[in-house]
Amino acid sequence: MIQKLSVPVSVTLVFDHRRRTAAPTQVVFDGREYRILKVGFHHTYRRGRTLFQVFSVAAETVYFRLVLNTDNLFWTLEEIHDGEAG
């Protein structure tokens, strides 16, 4: 089931200077740590002058939509999906 949220989360982001890539590797949500196994879709958008980076990522049993506000560097969890239909 897909749940729409807007909650702050802690995210570990790794930048690889050789490949020139940045990707989230871990999310802490609701007291649990989730290791990111795959980064799917990544895109950006602007609201006014603020740039937002959006990452759709998969952990072992759940999928997250994470948004990074590049003005204040705060992460927000906007969507969580447990893989079940509903």
N, C-alpha and C positions, 0 to 999 in steps of 0.2 A: 504494500500500500504506500502511496506517495503522501507525504506530509509536508505542507508548506509551513515554513518557520521564518523567523527573523531573530536569531539568537547569536550572541557573540560566542566564538569558539577560539581555542588555541590551535595554531597550525604551525608545523615545522616545514619550512620551505628550504630547499637545497638548490644552490646555484652552481652549475658545472661550467667553469670558465673555458674548458677545452671545447665542449660542445656548444657553449653559449646558450644553455637552457636553464630554466628555473622551473621547479615542480614541487608541489607539496608532497611530503613523505609521511606525515602523521597528523591526525586530527584528535583533539581531546574534546569530547562532547559528553555532557551529562555524567561526568566522573569516570568515563571510560576512554582508553586510548585505542585508536583504530589506526593500524598501519595501512597506508595507501599502497595498493598493489598495481593500480593502473590509472593513468590520467587519460581521460577520454577527450572530450571537447574542451577547448579553451578559446575564449573570445574576450573582447573588451567593449565597453560602451562608456559614454559620457553622460553625466547629469550636470548641466551647467558647466563649470570648469573642472569638475572632479572626474578623474578617470577611474573606472572600476575594472578589475581583472576577474573574470569568472572562470572557475575550474569545475568541470564535472569529473569526479573521481570515484574509484571503486575500492572498497576495502573487501575483506573476505566475505562478509554476509550482507553488507549494506552499500548503498550508493549515496554520495553527497553532492550537493551543488554549493560550492564555496565561493564567496565574493570578497575580494580584497579591495578596500578603499585606499587608493594610493595617496590621498591627502594625509590621512592620519595613521595609515598602516594597520587598521583594524580589520579583522576577519569576521565575516558573518556567515552563518549556516542558513541558507535560504530554502533548502529542500533536502529531505531524506527519504530514501526508498529502500524498503526491505526485500524487494524482489518478489513479493507476493502480489497477486492480482487483487484489486478491490477498490 
